[in-house]
Amino acid sequence: MRAVVFERFGEPAGVREVPDPAPAPHGVVVRVEATGLCRSDWHGWQGHDPGIELPHVPGHELAGTVEAVGTLVTRHRPGDRVTVPFVCACGSCASCAAGDQQVCERQTQPGFTHWGSFAEYVALDHADVNLVAVADELSFGTAASLGCRFATAFRAVVAQGRVAPGEWVAVHGCGGVGLSAVMIAAAAGARVVAVDLSPRALDLARRFGAAHCVDASRTGDTAEAVRDLTGGGAHLSLDALGSPVTCAASVAGLRRRGRHVQVGLMPEDPKVPMSRVIGLELELLGSHGMPAHAYPPMLESVRAGLLRPDLLVTSTIPLAAAPAALEAMGTAPGAGVTVVEPWA
């Protein structure tokens, strides 16, 4: 099969022929019809994830059809249209037993713990626990965006963030995750302030329901701007980018007893204004994807047209263009979602 492969961290990747994967007894092989280009893939390519072994194939948010099944798989068969959370849970550890598959103690992640979906085929573990059926009316490009950024944003806003109608929600960073969070929070009845450097990203944030936009390239103190626009600070704030600057601004822009959710990954732990956290009794929360069993409410909102992840897909590229697009994320993360189609 053809796949995007990099031999050294931070050096250009290339498309080449590699062996087809085989399913584990509990797993499947999926023919990849679409896979999203995510900033997490860029972090992996840069060497920020110690679990990646070289040479490596990135890619972790995908949709496609089941090509082959392992001998222990009972719920899926070849031809099934599926997607999968980026965290593939084992289904048997204590966290999984509690329903917290997103923090599984023995999790695997395509594109990180093993070769991923920037390829024509990808192997996925524990299929009966992790695969999510994709309805015929949902395109593979839209479905691919669900497994990481949209599902992650949904759980970050709804479950971890506990958004409520009428609350102020600040979203720092309006890439794929951030724009998803804007759309989800607005659909929940919240008033959203979107913060980003990119005018195009802010235009999309307005389109998806942001009440106010803050251009970080022209605003010296984005946290102060958020506090001014919201009459004292956001009830809920998300760092959807993952940088020391956006993390600190997210915390500093909260009102008393506000909630910060960290979604974006960072190479190193940032400095957080803990005196403010203590004095205002702020909550600091992490959000790490969403387990497969929690998908139905999100999918129902998509089916009903309340959420439109299809509108977030702003570009589609072939596999040959993926290495350059991956490298460009370091300097120009872009707005919206870029989908790679390996068979194009």
C-alpha positions in Angstrom: 0.0 0.0 0.0 1.0 3.7 -0.3 1.6 5.6 2.9 3.2 8.8 4.2 6.3 7.9 6.0 8.9 9.9 7.9 12.3 8.5 8.8 13.5 11.2 11.2 11.6 13.7 13.4 11.1 17.1 11.8 12.5 16.1 8.5 10.4 15.9 5.3 8.1 12.9 5.0 7.4 11.1 1.7 4.9 8.8 0.1 6.1 5.3 -0.6 5.1 1.7 -0.8 5.0 -0.2 2.5 3.6 -3.6 3.5 -0.2 -3.9 4.0 -1.2 -4.2 7.7 -2.9 -7.4 9.1 -5.6 -7.4 11.7 -4.9 -8.4 15.3 -7.2 -11.2 16.6 -9.3 -8.5 18.3 -8.8 -5.9 15.6 -9.6 -4.9 12.0 -8.0 -3.4 9.0 -9.8 -0.4 7.5 -9.5 0.8 4.0 -9.0 4.5 4.6 -11.4 6.7 2.5 -10.6 9.9 4.3 -8.3 11.1 7.2 -8.0 14.5 8.8 -4.8 16.5 9.0 -4.5 17.5 12.7 -2.0 19.5 14.7 -1.4 16.5 16.8 0.1 14.8 13.7 2.5 17.7 13.5 3.5 17.3 17.1 4.2 13.6 16.5 6.2 14.4 13.4 8.2 17.0 15.4 9.1 14.3 18.0 7.0 15.6 20.8 5.5 12.2 21.5 8.0 9.8 23.1 6.0 6.7 22.1 6.6 7.1 18.4 9.1 4.7 16.8 10.8 5.4 13.5 10.1 5.0 10.6 6.5 6.1 11.2 3.2 6.7 9.4 1.1 9.5 11.0 -2.6 9.9 11.0 -5.2 9.3 13.7 -8.6 10.6 12.6 -10.2 8.5 9.9 -13.2 7.0 8.3 -13.5 4.1 5.8 -14.7 0.6 5.3 -13.7 -2.5 7.1 -11.4 -4.6 4.9 -10.5 -7.5 7.1 -11.4 -8.7 10.6 -9.6 -10.6 13.3 -10.8 -14.0 14.5 -12.2 -12.6 17.8 -14.2 -9.7 16.3 -18.0 -10.3 16.5 -19.7 -6.9 15.8 -18.1 -5.9 12.5 -17.6 -7.4 9.1 -15.9 -6.4 5.8 -17.7 -3.6 4.1 -19.0 -1.8 7.2 -18.6 2.0 7.1 -16.9 3.1 10.2 -14.9 5.7 12.1 -13.1 5.4 15.4 -12.0 7.6 18.3 -8.3 8.5 18.2 -8.0 6.6 21.5 -8.5 2.9 20.9 -9.3 1.4 24.3 -8.6 -2.1 25.5 -12.1 -2.5 27.0 -11.0 -4.5 30.0 -9.0 -2.2 32.3 -10.4 -0.4 35.4 -10.9 2.8 33.4 -12.7 1.1 30.6 -14.9 -0.7 33.1 -15.9 2.7 34.5 -16.8 3.9 31.0 -13.7 6.1 30.7 -12.2 4.6 27.6 -10.7 7.9 26.6 -8.2 7.5 29.4 -7.8 3.7 29.0 -4.7 2.3 30.8 -3.7 0.2 27.8 -4.8 2.4 25.0 -3.4 2.4 21.5 -3.6 5.4 19.1 -3.1 5.0 15.3 -0.5 7.4 14.2 1.2 7.3 17.6 1.6 3.9 19.2 1.5 2.3 15.8 1.3 3.2 12.1 -1.6 5.5 11.3 -4.1 6.5 8.7 -2.0 8.6 6.2 -2.1 5.4 4.2 -4.5 3.3 2.1 -5.1 0.9 5.0 -4.8 1.1 8.8 -5.0 -1.5 11.5 -7.2 -0.7 14.5 -7.2 -2.6 17.9 -10.2 -3.9 19.9 -12.7 -3.3 17.2 -15.7 -4.4 19.1 -15.0 -1.7 21.7 -13.9 1.2 19.5 -15.5 1.2 16.0 -18.4 3.5 15.4 -20.8 2.9 12.6 -21.0 5.7 9.9 -24.5 6.2 8.4 -24.7 6.1 4.6 -25.8 9.8 4.4 -22.6 11.0 6.3 -19.7 11.5 3.9 -16.3 9.9 4.8 -14.7 13.3 4.8 -17.1 14.5 7.5 -16.9 11.3 9.5 -13.1 11.5 9.5 -13.3 14.8 11.3 -15.4 13.3 14.1 -12.8 11.0 15.6 -10.4 13.6 17.0 -11.3 17.3 16.7 -15.1 17.3 16.6 -15.7 14.5 19.2 -12.9 16.0 21.4 -14.5 19.4 21.2 -18.0 18.0 21.9 -16.8 16.3 25.1 -14.7 19.3 26.1 -17.6 21.7 25.8 -20.6 19.4 26.9 -19.2 16.9 29.3 -16.0 18.4 30.8 -17.0 22.0 30.4 -20.6 21.5 31.4 -21.8 24.3 29.1 -25.2 25.9 29.9 -27.5 28.1 27.9 -26.7 31.8 28.3 -23.1 31.3 29.6 -20.2 33.0 28.1 -17.7 30.6 26.4 -14.2 31.7 25.2 -12.4 29.6 22.6 -8.7 30.3 22.2 -7.5 29.0 18.9 -9.9 28.5 16.0 -8.4 25.7 14.0 -10.4 22.5 13.6 -10.9 21.8 17.3 -11.6 25.5 18.1 -14.2 26.0 15.3 -15.9 22.8 16.4 -16.0 24.1 19.9 -17.5 27.4 18.7 -20.2 25.6 16.8 -21.0 23.2 19.6 -21.1 25.9 22.3 -23.3 28.1 20.2 -25.7 25.2 19.4 -26.0 24.7 23.2 -27.2 28.2 23.7 -24.0 29.8 24.9 -22.5 33.1 23.9 -19.1 32.6 22.3 -16.0 34.7 22.1 -13.6 33.4 19.6 -9.9 34.3 19.8 -7.4 33.8 17.0 -4.6 35.4 14.9 -6.2 34.6 11.6 -8.9 36.8 10.0 -10.1 33.8 8.0 -10.4 31.7 11.2 -12.4 34.4 12.9 -14.7 34.8 9.8 -15.5 31.1 10.1 -16.0 31.5 13.9 -18.6 34.2 13.2 -20.2 31.9 10.6 -20.5 29.1 13.1 -22.1 31.2 15.9 -19.4 33.3 17.7 -21.0 36.5 19.2 -17.7 38.3 19.4 -14.2 37.8 17.8 -10.9 38.9 19.2 -8.0 39.3 16.7 -5.0 38.3 18.8 -2.6 39.9 16.3 -4.1 43.3 17.1 -4.9 42.8 20.8 -2.2 43.2 23.4 -4.1 41.3 26.2 -6.6 38.9 24.8 -7.7 37.8 28.4 -8.6 41.4 29.2 -10.5 41.7 25.9 -12.5 38.5 26.8 -13.2 39.9 30.3 -14.4 43.2 28.8 -16.7 41.6 26.2 -18.3 39.2 28.7 -18.8 41.6 31.6 -16.2 40.1 34.0 -15.0 36.9 32.3 -16.1 33.7 30.6 -17.9 31.0 32.5 -16.1 28.4 30.4 -12.9 28.9 28.4 -11.0 26.4 26.2 -7.4 26.4 25.0 -8.0 24.7 21.7 -4.6 25.5 20.2 -2.1 24.4 22.9 0.5 27.0 23.6 1.7 28.6 26.9 0.2 31.9 25.6 -3.2 30.6 24.8 -3.3 28.4 28.0 -2.5 31.4 30.3 -4.9 33.7 28.4 -7.7 31.1 28.7 -7.3 30.9 32.5 -6.8 34.7 32.9 -10.0 35.4 30.9 -12.3 33.5 33.3 -14.7 35.0 35.8 -15.0 33.9 39.4 -15.5 30.1 39.7 -15.0 29.8 35.9 -13.9 26.6 34.2 -10.8 26.2 32.0 -10.6 23.1 29.7 -7.2 22.3 28.2 -7.7 20.6 24.8 -4.7 21.6 22.7 -1.5 19.5 23.2 1.8 21.2 24.2 5.4 20.0 24.0 6.1 21.2 27.5 3.9 22.0 30.5 3.2 25.8 30.6 3.2 28.3 33.5 -0.3 28.7 34.8 -1.4 31.7 36.9 -2.2 29.6 40.0 -2.7 32.5 42.3 -5.7 33.5 40.1 -6.9 29.9 40.2 -6.9 29.9 44.0 -8.3 33.3 44.5 -11.2 32.9 42.1 -11.7 29.2 42.8 -11.3 28.3 39.1 -11.5 24.8 37.8 -8.8 23.4 35.5 -9.8 20.4 33.4 -8.3 18.3 30.7 -10.2 16.7 27.8 -8.7 13.7 26.0 -11.1 12.7 23.2 -14.4 10.9 23.6 -15.1 7.2 23.9 -17.0 5.3 21.2 -20.0 4.6 23.5 -20.5 8.4 24.0 -20.9 9.1 20.2 -24.7 8.6 19.9 -25.9 12.1 21.2 -23.3 13.8 19.0 -24.3 11.8 16.0 -28.0 12.4 16.6 -27.3 16.2 16.7 -25.5 15.8 13.4 -28.3 13.8 11.9 -30.9 16.4 13.1 -28.8 19.2 11.5 -28.2 20.9 14.9 -24.4 20.4 14.4 -22.8 20.7 10.9 -19.3 19.2 11.0 -19.4 19.0 7.2 -19.1 22.8 7.1 -15.8 22.6 8.9 -14.1 20.7 6.1 -12.5 23.5 4.1 -10.0 21.6 1.9 -9.5 18.1 0.5 -6.1 16.9 -0.7 -4.6 13.7 -2.1 -2.1 11.6 -0.2 0.8 13.0 -2.3 0.1 16.5 -0.9 0.0 15.4 2.8 3.7 15.7 3.6 3.9 19.3 2.6 0.6 20.1 4.3 1.9 18.4 7.5 5.1 20.5 7.5 3.1 23.7 6.9 1.1 23.2 10.1 4.1 24.4 12.1 3.9 28.0 10.7 0.3 28.1 9.3 -2.1 25.8 11.1 -4.9 27.0 8.9 -8.6 27.4 9.6 -11.1 24.6 9.3 -10.3 21.0 8.5 -8.1 19.6 5.8 -9.0 16.0 4.8 -6.6 13.7 3.0 -8.1 11.1 0.6 -5.6 8.3 0.1 -7.3 6.9 -3.0 -7.7 10.2 -4.8 
